[in-house]
Amino acid sequence: INHMHTHKILILTLIFISAISANAQKKKLLKAPQPPSPYSAYNNLPKFKYLPFKSIVEKYPYNNTSNILLVSYQPTKDSFRNLIRYDFPIKNDTICYTNFHEIKVLTLTEIETLTKLLFVTNINYTVRTYIERGCYFPRNAIIFNDNKGNLLGYIEICFECNNFKLSDEKIKVGKDLKYNISHLKSFFKNAAIDYGIK
């Protein structure tokens, strides 16, 4: 009986040691988590928080806007200075629509989506890492018009260097907009605006 008891204890001990050894091997196989790459930060975005649409439409120029356009425009050549210019096509506060390469008039649903992108509020430090090149050759813009077709303002965008300029400092956008340019670029692309995107 003592022999059988000893044999059972030996078997249980071997099973226990084997389990510990197997667990140790598993722990050795586990890889340490890798820090996020700043260049792939946009691949795994958190769920953003957005400023409510009803709050946005109380701000300028959204409170006076009747339509919003997405546009693309090509650079012009300044023969006198022998330069290529990337100026927004406007003269004496009047837009030269014939100089636009592409124009997309947004629907109300699209406007709501656009404003969400313009007013993202909780971009964390990982997403805030982006590449900003030193070019700034804008070829795209967002235009705000009133109900008479008069220009209220525009946001000029260079998707190549992830930067933008406001035509008027009164135009309100989220403080983190520059870190969300890649999603704004996708929005333009989905709206069938190709020039300046690809």
C-alpha positions, -999 to +999 in steps of 0.1 A: +000+000+000+028+024+009+045+015-024+013+024-044+009+056-024+045+066-031+040+058-068+009+081-070+028+109-053+056+105-078+032+106-108+015+137-094+049+154-088+060+146-124+027+160-138+031+192-117+067+197-128+057+191-165+029+217-162+053+243-147+078+236-174+052+239-202+039+272-187+075+285-185+081+276-222+049+295-231+060+326-213+093+325-231+074+323-265+054+354-257+068+385-274+070+418-257+045+443-272+060+466-298+056+504-295+034+519-321+051+532-352+046+569-358+043+562-395+014+537-391-004+557-365-034+562-388-039+524-393-054+518-359-074+549-349-094+551-317-130+560-319-129+598-321-152+621-302-168+647-323-182+681-316-220+678-320-233+690-353-258+713-337-229+730-319-208+733-351-236+750-371-236+778-345-200+787-355-188+808-384-190+802-413-213+772-408-240+794-393-243+814-425-234+788-451-259+775-476-236+753-496-201+739-492-179+729-521-149+706-524-126+717-552-093+710-568-072+735-589-040+733-609-010+755-605-005+784-629+027+796-645+040+831-638+058+838-670+071+872-658+088+857-628+093+822-643+075+806-614+048+780-609+022+795-586-003+775-564-026+804-556-062+799-549-082+811-579-098+843-565-097+879-577-112+909-558-130+885-534-146+867-564-139+831-570-128+822-606-148+790-609-136+783-644-102+778-630-112+748-609-103+714-621-130+696-601-160+708-581-182+688-557-212+703-541-218+686-508-251+672-496-263+678-460-252+643-450-218+649-465-216+683-448-222+666-414-194+641-421-171+669-432-177+689-400-169+659-379-135+656-396-129+693-391-138+692-354-123+660-341-116+666-304-097+636-289-068+627-311-043+611-287-005+614-288+000+585-312-023+598-338-009+633-334+024+620-348+024+628-385+048+637-413+049+674-423+070+682-453+082+716-461+065+721-495+030+736-492+017+734-527-021+736-522-042+721-549-075+716-530-099+736-509-132+737-490-154+766-500-182+781-479-209+802-497-240+820-484-275+816-498-267+842-525-236+824-537-213+849-520-180+837-507-178+835-469-144+819-468-123+788-477-098+764-463-069+758-486-052+724-483-019+708-493-024+670-489+012+665-499+026+681-467-005+677-445-011+714-440-038+740-445-045+777-444-077+796-436-088+825-458-102+842-427-092+838-391-129+839-382-133+804-398-136+779-370-120+745-371-109+720-345-075+726-329-063+691-340-073+694-376-038+693-389-034+658-373-065+646-391-056+656-427-053+620-439-089+614-431-099+646-448-079+634-478-100+602-478-132+623-477-121+642-508-113+610-526-146+594-517-163+626-531-146+618-565-120+646-562-088+631-576-065+660-585-042+668-556-051+636-538-032+609-557 
